[in-house]
Amino acid sequence: MVKKLSDKLKESISFHDIESFRRKYSTEILTVAALAIAAISSAWDFFTGPKLSIFLFTLTTIIAIFFPEPVQKSIRKMYGFFQMQEKTTQLILGAVRIVVAIFIPFVLFGAFGLLAGLAFHHYSHQSEQMGEKSGNKASKHTSNDEHD
């Protein structure tokens, strides 16, 4: 039986559970922290303003939408490089990502723009393929009569 949310909240989370979660998802935690820090740094004009971050995010998204193959190859190489590193090196790279988020957040937003463009390109084509497989069920009107 599924526990209610209130029952789950009453139970305490052990330190071991938190530590194992941190070890398993440390790269993702550092990436989310870097993105949040970049948003704060950019929004409050710490070193660069939001204009450059928004511009670079938009520009890299457009580039990834129009040129998905070369962008996808370069991103796969980059993430392949990160995944091949030891855990300590990954943590150092995560710390570097946080420093970049503080001082030059537009670089981080540019990288996320590439990912957003690839995701848009991928899911738009996937939805088109799903529409073709369903046999175009959206069209219920089959007669050739014109209607006002």
Secondary structure, 3 states (H helix, E strand, C coil): CCCCHHHHHHCCCCHHHHHHHHHHCHHHHHHHHHHHHHHHHHHCCCCCCHHHHHHHHHHHHHHHHHCHHHHHHHHHHHHHHHHHCCHHHHHHHHHHHHHHHHHCHHHHHHHHHHHHHHHHHHHHHHHHHHHHHCCCCCCCCCCCCCCC
